[in-house]
C-alpha cells in the first residue's frame, strides 16, 4: 500500500495529496508500491503484544492510583476482596 492512499487502495482524502495522486496516475509516474514486511512468527508476535500490554497496564495502574481518592481506592479494594471470597473452590 502506498503512503498516498488510505485504507485498501482508496484515493487520498487530502485535496493536495489527491491532486498529486491524479497527476501521478495520468502521467504514469505513480510511485512504486511499498514492499510487504516479512511475516512475523506468531510466538514472537504474541510475546511482543504481551510486553506492550503489560507496559500499558503498569502505567495505567500507577496513574489510576494517583488520581483516585483514598475512599475510592478503599471501595475498589473492598469490591475486589468480596469478589475473591465469593468464588467457590
N, C-alpha and C positions, 0 to 999 in steps of 0.2 A: 504494500500500500504506500502510495506517495505521501510526502509531507503536505502536499497541497490539497489532498482530498479529505473528506470527512466520512466516517463510517465505512461502508463496504463499497468504496469506489465512487461515491457520490461526488457531485461537483462541490467546490468550496462555497461556504456561506458568505464569507467576507467579500464585498464587492471588488476590492483590489485584487485579491487572490483569484477571484472568478475571472476577472478581465485577463490576468496573466495566463490562467489556465486555458481560456478560449483562444488567445493568441498562440500559445504553445501547440494546442491541438490543430489549429488551422494552418500553422507553418511547419507542422511535423517536428517541432523542436521539444517535444514533451520529454521531461527528464526520465532517465531510466528508473524502473521500479526498484525499490529498496530490496536488498537480499533478505530472505527469511532467516530468522535466527535459528541456529541449530536446536533441535528438541532437547529439553532438559529431562534428565532421568526423573521418574516420579518420586523416588525416595529422596533425592536431593531437593526437589521442589517442595515436598511436604515438610522437610526439615527447615527449609528457608522460611516457609509460611508460618511454621510453628514459632520460629525465633522472632519473626516480626510481630506475631500476635502476642507473644509473651512480653515483648518490649512495650507494646501499646498498653497491655494490661497493667504492667508495672507503673507506667506513667499515670494511667487513669486512676488507679487506686490511691496513689500518693496525692494527686491533685484533688480527688474527691474528699480525702480526709482533711485537707487544708480548708476546703470550702464549707464543710459541714460543721454545725454547732455541736457542742457536747451532747445535747439532748437528742439530736438527730443520730449521732453515732451510737448512742445508747439504745435507741429504739431499733436501729438496724441490727445491732448485736443481739438484742433480745429476740427479735424475729428469727434470726438465723439459729439461735440456740433452740428455740421452740421447734423449728423445722427439723433440726438434727434429732432431738429427743422424741419427736412424733413418729419417726420411722420405726417400723417393726423389724426385728432382726430374724 
